[in-house]
């Protein structure tokens, strides 16, 4: 009886783990003239992306801002993509899981390579004058 409980507990732990990549994924260029885009994660471990630029997908997957992306080709802004992807999980993906899966998808399908570096840049600091804002 004890062996069955241990086996069941091990199976539950293995099932609850987040997959490293989507089981099935389709990435296609969007041919519409629409400017509307959408990213949706639903139950069943599904991700649906409609008419999204690669820049926006990178920003979502890596939690970065526009100014933190450099050295990318110009088509990351002009090319728009539709993605339909699914994992084996039956639950809705958490945001962290979704980001991890999306990173793996970008690396696999776009042969994306990235690294983190520190750069110096000019910033401006705005102060209110001693007489206040006019």
N, C-alpha and C positions, 0 to 999 in steps of 0.2 A: 504494500500500500504506500509506503514512503517513497519508493522509486517512482511511482506514477505521479505523485505530487511534485517531485523535483523536476521530472521531465516536463510537466505541464507548466511549471513556473519558468523554466528555461525557454520553452516555446513562446510564452507570453512576452518575455523580455526581448526575444529576437524579433517578434512581430512589432513591438512598440518602437523599435529603433527607426530613426529617420533614414531613408535611402540616400545613397551618395549621388545618384543621378536619376533622372526621369526614366521610367521603363520604356515609354513610347513618347516620341516628340516629333512634331512636324513644324518646320520653320520655312515660311514662304514669303517672298517679297509681296507687299501689298500693292495692288495695281489701281486702287481707287483714287479719286481726286479729293477724297474727304480729308478734312483737317482734324477730325475727331479721333481720339485714340482711347483705348481702354485696356486695363490690366485687371483680371479677375481670377481669384482663387476660390474654388468651391469644394464642397465635400467630395470625397472620393479621391483626394490627392490630385485634383485637376487644376491646371493653369491655362487660362485663355488670354492671349494678348492680341489686340486688334490695332493695326495701323500705328505701331509705335516705332520710334527711331532707336537706333542702336545706342545713341548717347543716353537716352532716357532709361533704357534697359540696364546700361552700365551703372548709371546713377542709382538705380534701385538695387541692383545686385551687390554693389560694393559700398553702398551708403556714402557716396561722395557728392560734392557739388560740382557745377559746371567748371569753375575755375581750377578744380583739382584734376581735371582730365586734360592731358597735354600729349602731343605727339601722335594723336590719332589721325587716320585719314579723313578727308573731307566728307566722304560718303556716310560717316556715322550720323550726320545730321540729315542728309538728303534721302538716304535709303530708309524705307519704312517696312515693317515686317509684321506678319501674323504668325502667332505661335499657338499650337495646341499641344499640350503635354500632360502626361498622366503618370502617377506612381501607383504602386500596389496598395498603398494605405487606403483605408476607408474613411478616414477623418479629413477634415479641412486642414491644410498645411498652416503651421504657425508662420509668422513673418520671417523669423530667423531661418526656418527650414526652407521656405520659399526662396529666400536670398541665396542660400547655399546651393540649392538645386539650379537656380538661374545662373549662378556663377559657373557651375559645371557645364551647363548647356552652352553658355557663351564661349567658354574655352574649347569645347568639343566642336561645335558647329561653325564658329567663326574663326577658329584657330587663334583665339585671342591670347595675347601674352601681356602680362602687366607686372609692374613693380612699384614699390613705394619709394619716393625720394623726397628730401627736404629741399625746397627752393626758397631763395630770398626774393621778395617782391615789394613793390612800393604800396603803401597803404596811406589813406588819409584819415585824419582824426578831426572831427568837428567839435568845437567847444562853443558854449554859449558865452558871449562877451560879458564883461563886468556890468554893463548897463542892461543886460537881459536881451532877449530876442526881440527884434523890431519888426 
